[in-house]
Amino acid sequence: MPAKNVSTKLEIVEPLGLRVLLRKDESRKQTKSGIHLPDKIEIPTLTGRIVAVSLQIAADDDWPIEQYDRVLFNPTGAVPVDFEGDNRLFVVPVEDIVAVFRREG
C-alpha cells in the first residue's frame, strides 16, 4: 500500500467580521508575592497577544488594535481554536477586547 502524500503547508486561521485571533498568555502558577499554587488552582488569565485581525477591523480606524498588541480581554465570548496541542489560540469578538497595553514614549 503506497504511503499517503502528507502536505506540510501551514494552516492559517483568519478571523472574520469584528473578531481577532489571539494567543492567550500562560496561566500563572505563582502569585506576585511568590506563593506557588497547586496544579489544580490557576489564576485566570485574561491577557493575550493579537495574532491576526479581521480585514474589517484592519480597515476601520475606530478599532486601534493591531497584530502583536498585548490586550486584556473578557473570555466569555472567546471561541477556542483546536489548532495546537496547548490550545491557547482563541477567536474573540472585538467588543470583548477591553484594553490594549501600550508603552509610553
Rosetta silent file (secondary structure, phi, psi, omega in degrees, C-alpha in Angstrom):
SEQUENCE: MPAKNVSTKLEIVEPLGLRVLLRKDESRKQTKSGIHLPDKIEIPTLTGRIVAVSLQIAADDDWPIEQYDRVLFNPTGAVPVDFEGDNRLFVVPVEDIVAVFRREG
SCORE:     score description
SCORE:     0.000 S_00000001
   1 L     0.000  126.019 -178.156    0.000    0.000    0.000 S_00000001
   2 L   -71.203  149.004  178.981    1.569    3.347   -1.009 S_00000001
   3 L   -70.959  145.731  178.054    2.168    5.993    1.653 S_00000001
   4 L   -71.407  144.109  176.582   -0.186    8.950    1.719 S_00000001
   5 L   -81.629  108.125 -177.617    1.199   12.232    0.444 S_00000001
   6 L   -94.430  125.096  179.434    1.140   14.440    3.537 S_00000001
   7 L   -79.469  139.394  178.539    1.140   18.169    2.890 S_00000001
   8 L  -105.330   15.606  178.805    3.447   20.258    5.060 S_00000001
   9 L   -68.863  143.902  178.306    1.685   23.551    4.298 S_00000001
  10 L   -79.180  140.749  173.683    0.812   25.663    7.318 S_00000001
  11 L   -85.281  144.869  178.657   -2.831   26.273    8.112 S_00000001
  12 L  -119.297  134.774  175.742   -3.863   29.864    8.614 S_00000001
  13 L  -105.972  116.306 -179.838   -6.748   30.964   10.805 S_00000001
  14 L  -112.545  115.795  179.286   -8.239   34.233    9.583 S_00000001
  15 L   -67.605  147.851  179.698  -10.879   35.822   11.807 S_00000001
  16 L  -115.510  157.920  178.600  -13.999   37.139   10.065 S_00000001
  17 L    67.119 -145.380 -179.468  -16.277   40.047   10.911 S_00000001
  18 L   -93.662   63.953 -178.164  -15.468   42.037   14.022 S_00000001
  19 E  -135.082  158.679  175.131  -13.163   39.411   15.533 S_00000001
  20 E  -128.102  157.549  172.106   -9.494   38.920   16.314 S_00000001
  21 E  -105.479  127.116  179.171   -7.358   35.824   16.756 S_00000001
  22 E  -134.241  156.427  176.033   -5.273   35.912   19.896 S_00000001
  23 E  -105.722  115.226 -179.135   -2.882   33.698   21.789 S_00000001
  24 E   -66.455  139.709  175.731   -3.750   33.633   25.475 S_00000001
  25 L   -65.791  157.394  177.819   -0.858   34.218   27.839 S_00000001
  26 L   -60.428  140.408  173.613    0.252   31.302   30.006 S_00000001
  27 L   -69.788  142.605 -176.215   -1.748   30.836   33.185 S_00000001
  28 E   -83.927  142.249  177.502    0.291   31.712   36.226 S_00000001
  29 L  -108.599    5.030 -177.738    1.309   29.033   38.729 S_00000001
  30 E  -145.703  139.275  177.694    2.696   31.527   41.234 S_00000001
  31 L   -77.211  167.769  179.365    1.278   34.675   42.805 S_00000001
  32 L   -62.295  -28.972 -179.986    3.111   38.011   42.651 S_00000001
  33 L   -81.573   -2.134  174.632    4.148   37.563   46.276 S_00000001
  34 L    99.994    4.695  179.387    5.846   34.258   45.375 S_00000001
  35 L   -77.840  125.020  178.341    3.324   31.727   46.660 S_00000001
  36 E   -81.146  133.875 -178.574    3.307   28.604   44.469 S_00000001
  37 L   -96.099  146.570  174.832   -0.161   27.366   43.558 S_00000001
  38 L   -62.778  159.589 -177.358   -1.142   23.690   43.318 S_00000001
  39 L   -58.371  -30.824 -176.608   -1.628   22.326   39.792 S_00000001
  40 L   -78.306  -14.753 -177.962   -5.414   22.326   40.172 S_00000001
  41 L  -111.527  127.198  176.122   -5.540   26.053   41.024 S_00000001
  42 L  -132.509  148.355  172.508   -4.662   28.684   38.458 S_00000001
  43 E   -79.726  123.566 -177.696   -5.088   32.452   38.418 S_00000001
  44 L   -58.681  134.297 -179.051   -7.407   33.121   35.455 S_00000001
  45 L  -100.958  124.814 -179.696   -5.504   34.758   32.633 S_00000001
  46 L  -118.172   17.973  178.527   -7.284   37.466   30.747 S_00000001
  47 E  -116.448  156.025  178.867   -4.353   38.742   28.717 S_00000001
  48 E  -166.116  177.193 -179.147   -3.063   37.673   25.357 S_00000001
  49 E  -116.488  131.445  179.823   -1.245   38.719   22.217 S_00000001
  50 E   -67.945  126.135  177.091   -3.091   39.506   18.954 S_00000001
  51 E   -94.947  -41.244 -179.724   -2.090   37.031   16.246 S_00000001
  52 E  -155.133  149.674  173.677   -4.389   38.335   13.487 S_00000001
  53 E  -117.101  152.187  178.331   -7.188   40.836   12.993 S_00000001
  54 L   -68.761  160.410  177.992  -10.032   40.510   10.504 S_00000001
  55 H   -61.173  -35.261 -179.543   -9.957   42.622    7.340 S_00000001
  56 H   -63.191  -41.622  178.672  -12.973   44.532    8.632 S_00000001
  57 H   -72.394  -40.305 -179.430  -11.137   45.617   11.789 S_00000001
  58 H   -61.914  -31.333 -177.891   -7.910   46.386    9.907 S_00000001
  59 L   -87.448   -6.667 -174.973   -9.823   48.754    7.590 S_00000001
  60 L  -109.318  114.401 -178.427  -11.656   50.546   10.427 S_00000001
  61 L   -70.035  -10.645  178.350   -9.739   53.288   12.269 S_00000001
  62 L   -72.641  -15.137  179.288  -12.240   53.121   15.164 S_00000001
  63 L  -109.896  101.428 -177.368  -10.518   49.914   16.363 S_00000001
  64 L   -83.019   50.743 -177.914   -6.935   50.750   17.484 S_00000001
  65 L  -117.124  131.932  179.980   -5.917   47.079   17.570 S_00000001
  66 L  -130.403  163.455  175.952   -3.033   45.695   15.546 S_00000001
  67 L   -57.517  141.385  179.074   -1.236   42.399   15.174 S_00000001
  68 L    79.337   -3.487  175.406    1.162   41.680   18.079 S_00000001
  69 L   -64.412  144.767  172.850   -0.640   44.038   20.500 S_00000001
  70 E   -94.946  130.523 -172.797   -0.936   42.728   24.049 S_00000001
  71 E  -131.946  160.690  171.322   -4.538   43.009   25.219 S_00000001
  72 E  -106.427  130.222 -175.922   -6.833   42.441   28.160 S_00000001
  73 E  -137.921  155.380  175.245   -9.964   40.536   27.141 S_00000001
  74 L   -88.202  116.877 -172.993  -13.210   39.152   28.505 S_00000001
  75 H   -79.432   -1.651 -174.524  -13.034   35.376   27.862 S_00000001
  76 H   -63.902  -34.372 -179.700  -16.791   34.696   27.940 S_00000001
  77 H   -97.778    5.735 -177.374  -17.214   35.097   24.164 S_00000001
  78 L   -73.123  134.943  178.140  -13.861   33.545   23.223 S_00000001
  79 E  -108.382  117.527 -179.670  -14.004   30.545   20.897 S_00000001
  80 E   -67.802  141.979  177.193  -11.071   28.130   21.287 S_00000001
  81 L  -103.749  111.687 -179.012   -9.282   27.127   18.091 S_00000001
  82 L   -79.856   75.018 -170.431   -8.366   23.441   18.250 S_00000001
  83 L  -122.729  -25.410 -177.440   -5.274   24.067   16.167 S_00000001
  84 L  -129.849  160.760  179.430   -2.382   23.461   18.537 S_00000001
  85 L   -64.324  -37.956 -177.956   -1.651   20.975   21.266 S_00000001
  86 L   -84.542   -8.386  173.139   -1.589   23.583   24.019 S_00000001
  87 L    48.851   56.221  177.513   -4.839   25.160   22.711 S_00000001
  88 L  -107.501    6.154  177.756   -4.029   28.773   23.578 S_00000001
  89 E   -92.665  135.860 -179.742   -5.477   30.250   20.356 S_00000001
  90 E  -139.923  142.520  169.440   -8.887   31.905   20.569 S_00000001
  91 E   -95.338  125.388 -172.635  -11.144   33.847   18.220 S_00000001
  92 E  -126.912  132.054  173.645  -12.525   36.751   20.234 S_00000001
  93 E   -61.426  139.395 -174.862  -15.170   39.347   19.304 S_00000001
  94 H   -61.628  -27.559  178.589  -13.506   42.750   19.200 S_00000001
  95 H   -70.636  -13.361  175.570  -16.010   44.145   21.697 S_00000001
  96 H   -86.985   -4.354  172.491  -14.563   41.658   24.243 S_00000001
  97 E   -82.926  114.509 -174.080  -11.163   43.375   23.998 S_00000001
  98 E  -101.350  -16.106  178.183  -11.342   45.751   26.941 S_00000001
  99 E  -161.143  151.805  174.638   -7.832   47.259   26.919 S_00000001
 100 E  -119.137  131.209  177.732   -4.630   47.417   24.871 S_00000001
 101 E   -82.160  125.760  179.136   -1.272   47.614   26.645 S_00000001
 102 L  -126.533  148.079  174.323    0.873   50.431   25.217 S_00000001
 103 L   -92.746  138.479  179.735    4.341   51.671   26.083 S_00000001
 104 L   -77.807  139.620  174.752    4.664   55.371   26.741 S_00000001
 105 L   119.595    0.000    0.000    7.036   57.285   24.547 S_00000001
